[in-house]
Amino acid sequence: MDSIFHEKQEGSLCAQHCLNNLLQGEYFTPVDLSSIAQQLDEEERMRMAEGGMASEEYRTFLQQPSGNMDDSGFFSIQVISNALRVWGLELILFNSREYQSLMINPIGLT
């Protein structure tokens, strides 16, 4: 590697900049991350519909804004996790059992 890639922060696109800096290149755009967020939104709608499309919970869910993205440039941790999977990478949550086992033995990957 000849140099370190650094994508300067613009607006509130923290997820995009974080991913591109981690991957060392311009791999994700806001449009790419929005597409992932929309896929997640659709999956959530389908799962909520399984409980009945006439249910109060489903109607309330449909009235809420997306929890995966907003107009400010926010993208959820689920969007970031799915974006990393494109590269065969897995995001390990801080409070997960897997992370806790790594803290016990940080060199040994489980």
N, C-alpha and C positions, 0 to 999 in steps of 0.2 A: 504494500500500500504506500503510495507516494505521499499522500496527504490525508488529513482527517476531514471528512465531510461535516459541515455544520450548516444546517438550515436555520436561518434567523427567524425568530418568532414574529409572526404577522397576525394581528388581531387576536382572536381567541382560539386559534386552531392548534391548541396544545397537542392533541392526539396526533395530528398529521406530522407536526414537527418532531415529536418524540419518536414516532415510528421511523421517519426518514433518517433522523440522526442515529438511531439505534442500528438501522440497516445500512447506513452509510451511503445513501443515494436518494434521489428523488423518485421514490417508488409509489407513494400514495398522494393523491390529490384530494381536495374536499369532495369532489364528485365520486371518487372511488369509495371513500368512507361513508358518504351519504347512501350509496348503493348498498353497502353492507348493512347500514342501519335500517334501510327500507326492507331488506330481506328479513332482518330480525323482527321488525314491526309486523310484517306479514305472518311470520311464524307465530308470533304472540297472538295475533288476531285469530288465527286458525285454532290455536289451543284454547283460547277463551270461548270460541264458538262451540267447542265440544261440549261445554256445559249448557248449551242451549242459547240460540240466537235471540230468543225472546226474554232471556233472563235479565234481571235488573243489573247484575254484575257486568254482563256483556255490553249492555247499553251504556252504562257508566264508563266502562273501559274505552269504548269507541269515542266518547266525548273528550277524553283526556289527550293531551299532546304526547308526542312520542317521548319515551324515556331513553331512546337511543341516540337522539340528536336534537338540536334546536337551531334556530336561526343565528345564534351568536357564534357558532362554530364548535359548540360542545358535542363530543361524541362519548358514549358510555364505555365502560370497561369491557363490555361484551363486544362492542365494535372493535376495540383495540385487540382483544383476544382473537376474534375471527380474522382480523387482518394479519396477525402473526401466523395463524394456521396456514395461510397461503404460502408461507415460506417454510412450513414444516416446523415452526417454533411453537412452544407452549408457554402460556403465561401461567405462572404458579402464584396463586393468591397468598398473601402474607399470613392469613389466619388458617390456611389449609393444613391438613395432616401431613401432606407431602413436604410442605415448607418446614413444618416443625421437625420432621425427620432429618431434613438437611441441616437444620441448626444443631442437631445432636451430632451429626457426622457431615460437616460441610464439604468434605472432599469426596465422600462416597455418594454417587448419584443413585437414587432408588427408582 
